[in-house]
Amino acid sequence: MKTIRCLLTGLGNIGRTFLEILPAREARLREQYGVELKFVGVGDSSGTAISPDGLDIAAIVALKNERRGVANLPGVGRPGGNLLEMVETTDADLLLEATPTDIETGQPGLDLVRAAFRRGMNVVMASKGALVTAFDELAASSDWNGDRTKPALRFSGAVASALPSVNIGWRDLAGGEIKSIEAVLNGTTQVMLTMMREGKTYDEALAEAQRIGVAEPDPTLDVEGWDAANKLLILANAVLRQPTKLSEMSVTGITGVTVADIEAASANGGALILLCKAEPGPDGRFALSVAPTAVPAEHPFSRLGRKESGIVYESDIFGRMVALNLGQGPTGTAAAMLRDTLSLYGK
């Protein structure tokens, strides 16, 4: 059995949930995958907690549920401890990166991943900021470009939570030529558009989405299409192998969608969705776009529910590949982190 020494940076909803789902799976990880995860360092906004002998996961989860930081862990907590310093000085095999995303700088995740690679650690990412701002750099520093002598990089949870959008494209369609991608990758807009289909106005749908915690107090990134665009950008760089910047994409959000637009799209069983598309352009590159789009009744996305995401790949030898996911919120992203970890270490 392999014991994997882990660092976890970021203990918000995703990082905390990742730790919460582990205890019930410890026996399965050992017996089915031959893996034991030992956390030697974790960090949040309060500081860090470090122990070469392994940290008490239940105690960490209990602290976080009490809205207290890991720096309060007796004996191992380090108030004000620096995440980057922890990665640079703690012996570990794997960095699990789940800090908040900054899509303009990629920080703090970018420097944390850089430090992990310098030390030969594998990396599993849930945050997407560093992937948006510096994908080429991270790919060149890792096994993503095919050099298996370099540390591994996995990030399936950064693109639509548990939906295996990245994995299908780079692994399951290996050997084929991808002709196009269509995807619904933003949960907030899918919830809002479904509410509008049920009769709410845009303002009513946004207010309700904020009330139930689906939409942020400042929903700009979601409703203006930029969260979906960031995820499509990662797919373009990682799966299509097409270096792409946000400035090269056409992005339109749902702020201008009206009830009349919804009704017109819903005629004859269709639906209006915020659609991410990658399709061949006249210059030989994939043209990338995000926009409210009416899809007909026969399209797989016409039946997407309020909390569902989906992706459709068209390829030359595999044909059409469709995956749908009923969103599980932070649990889905945490599950994707576990999936990525087992892809690296499972027997």
N, C-alpha and C positions, 0 to 999 in steps of 0.2 A: 504494500500500500504506500502511496506517495503522500507525504505531508507537505502541503503547499503553504509557505509563509506569506501571509497577505498583509498589505497595507490598504486601508480604505480612507480616501479623502472625500469629505462631504457626508454629513449625516442628516440631511434634510429628509423629505418624504421618501426619496428613492434609496439613499444609503441606509436609513433606518429600516425601511421595509426589507432590504436585502438581508440584513442581519436577522430580522424577525422570521423570515421564511426558512432559515437554515436549520434550526434545532430539530424540526420535525423531519428533516431530510438527511440528517447525519448518517443514520444507518444505511440508507439507500446509496448515499455517496460512497460510503466505504465498500459496501457489498457489490453494487452494480458497476461503479466506476473506478473503484480502487483509489479513492481520493479522500483526504482529510484536509479541511481548510483551517489553518491556525492563524488567527489574527494577531500580529505582533505590533501593529501600530494603527491607530485610527485618529482622525482629526476633524474638528468642526470649528465654528467661530469662537468657541471658548478657549481652544488650545488643542493639545494632543494628549493621547494616552499611549504609552509604549511599554511593552514587556516582551523580551525574547522568549519567555516561557509560554506566552500566549495569554490573551486577554479574556475576561469573562464576558461572553457575548450577552448573556441574560442581564448582567448588571448594566451593560451599555444601553441596551434597549430600555430597561427600566428607567435609567436616567433621562433618556431622550423623551420617553413618554411623560415624564415629570417636567418636561421643558427645561431640563438642565443639561449642561455641556459635559463632554467627556473629561474635561480638565478636573472635574470633581471626583473622578474615580480614585478611591483611597489607594495610596502607595504608588500608583502608576500615572496618575493624571499630572499634566504639566500645564498650568494656567498660562495662557499667552503663547504656548508652544507654536512654532511656525510649521505649517504643512510642508513647505519646501525643504526646510531643514530636516524634518522627519524622513522624507523620501531620500534625501542625500546621505543620511547617516545611519539609517536602520537597515539591517540585513533582511532582505525579503526576496521572494521569487516573483511576486505578482503585485501590481498596483491596480486597484479598483478605483476608478476616478469618477466621482459623482458630485463634484462641486457645482455651484450655480453657473449657468452658461452666460458668457459675455461674447456676443457674436461680432463685436467690433475689435476686441483685442485678443480673444481666445483665452484670457486669463481668468482665474489662476491655473486652469487645467493645462494650458500649453506648457508653462514652465515645469509643472509637476511631471508631465509625460516626458519632456526632454530630459529631466533629471533621472527618471526611471530608466530610460533607454541608455543613458550614459553608464548606468550601473548594471546594465544587462538584464533588467527586469522586463518581463512581459507586462502588457497593459490591456485592461478591459475598460472601455469608456462608456459611460452613460450620458455624459455631457457632450454637447456637440460644438461648442464654441471653437475649440482648437481645431476641430475637423473642418470647420467652415473657413477659418482664417489661414490655416497652414497645412492643408492636407498633403501637398507635395512634399513638404519637409518631413512630416510624420511618416509618410509612406516610404521615403528614401531611408529613414532611420530604422525601419522595421522590416518585417518579413512580407509586408503587403505587396512589395514589388517583386516577390519571388525569391529573395535571398534568405534561405532558411537558417543561415548562420547568425542572423540578426534577431533581436527580440521580437516577439509576436505582438501584433496589434489587432484587437477585435473591438467592434463598436456597434453591434446589431441593435442594441437598445437605444442608440442615439437617433434612429430613424423610425419613428412611429412605434415606439415601445416594443411590445412582444411580436408585432408583425414581422415575419422573417424577410423583410424587404431587401436587405443587403445580402443575406445568405442565399436566397434564391438566385439572385443575379450573378454573384461571383462564384458560387460553388455548384449549385444545382443546374445551372445552364452552361457549365464549363464545356468548352468545345463547340458551342453554338455561336451564331452571330445574332446579337440582340438587334431587332429591327425598331422597336419602340417600347416606351414605358408609359403607362397611365397609372396614376396613384391618387388616393385620398389620404393625406398624411397629417392633417390637423384636426384634432378632436373638437376644439372649441367651435370652429366654423361648421363642422358636421352637425353638432348639437343644435347650433343656432338655425341652420338652414332647415333642419328637420322640424324644429319648433315653428318656423315660418310656414312650412308645408302644412302644419296642423292649424294654422290660422293666426299666429302672432305676427305683429309687425317687427321690423328689425329692432327698434328700440326695446320693445317688450321682450324679444328673444334675448337680447344682450343683457337686460336687467335680470332676467330669470337665470341665465347662464352664470352671471356673477353671484346671484343669490345662492345657487347650489354649489358654488365653488369650482365650476368648470372654466369660467373665464376669469382672468386676472382683473384686479381693479383698474389697471391700465391695459386694455386688451389690444393695443395697437399692433404688436407683432403678429398676433393671430388674425385679427379681422382685416388687416391690410395685406395679408398674404405672405409676410416675410418669414414666419416660422415654417410654413410649408415650403417656401423657396429655399430655405437653408437645408432642409432635408433632401430636396431634389438636387441641390448642389452637391451634397455628399454622395448621392447615388451617381451623379454624373462623373465625379472624380474617381469614386471607388469602383463602380461596376462598369460604367461605360468607358472608363479610362480616358476621359476627355477633360483635360485641365480647364476649369471653368471658374469664373468669378460672378458674383451676384450682379454686377453691372452689365453682364452679358445676357441676363435673363429678362423676360417680359413678365412682370408681376402685377396683377390686379386683385385686390381683395374683395370682400363682400359688402363693404360699406354702402355701395350704391344699389344693392339688390333690393327690389321691391316685392311686395306680395304678388303683384301682377306678373313679375318675372317667374316667381315660383309656380303660379297657376299655369302659365304658358308651358313651362317645362314639364309640369306634372300631367299634362294632357296625354291621354292614351298610355298612361302607365310609366312615363318618364320621370326624371328627377333633375333638380338643379344641385350641383355639387361644386365644391372648390377643387378643381381638377389640376393636378400636376402632370405635365406632359413632356416627354422627350421624343421627338420625331425627327427624321432626317430633314436637314435643311439644304438649300441650293448650293451651299459652299462645301458640302460633304460632311459637315459637323452636325451633331444633334442640336436642333433648336429647342430650347428649354423655356417653358412657360408655366405660369400659375394663374388661373382665372376662373371665375364662376362659369360653369359650362352646363348646358342642358344635355343629358344623355338619354337615349331612347330606352324603351321598356326592355329590349333584349340585351342591353348592356349589363354586365355584372354589378355595376355600381348603382343602377336604378333601384336596387333593393336594399341598399345599405341602411342600417338602422341608425338610431340616434347616437350611439357610442361606438360605431364601427369604423374601421379604417380598412383600406384595401390596396392591392397593387395588381396590375396586369402587365405581364411581359409578353411580347411577341418576338419569337425567334425563328430562324430559318429551319432548324431541324427538330426543335422541341415543340414548335407550334405555340399555342397560347397557354400561358401559365398564370393561374389566378389564385391569389391568397387573400382571405378576408379575416379580420380579427375583431372580436367584440372586446372593446377596450377594458382593461383592468386597472387603469390608472397607474400609480406607482408600482403596484404589484407586477404589472406586465413588464415594466422596464427592469425591475429587479430580477424577474424571471429571465429576461434576455441576458442580463449580466451573468447569471448562473449558467445559462446555456453556453455563452461564450467561454466561460471558465472551463466548463467540462469539455468543450471542443479542443481546448489546449492540453488538458491534463487527463481526461478520462481514458480509461483503458479500452 
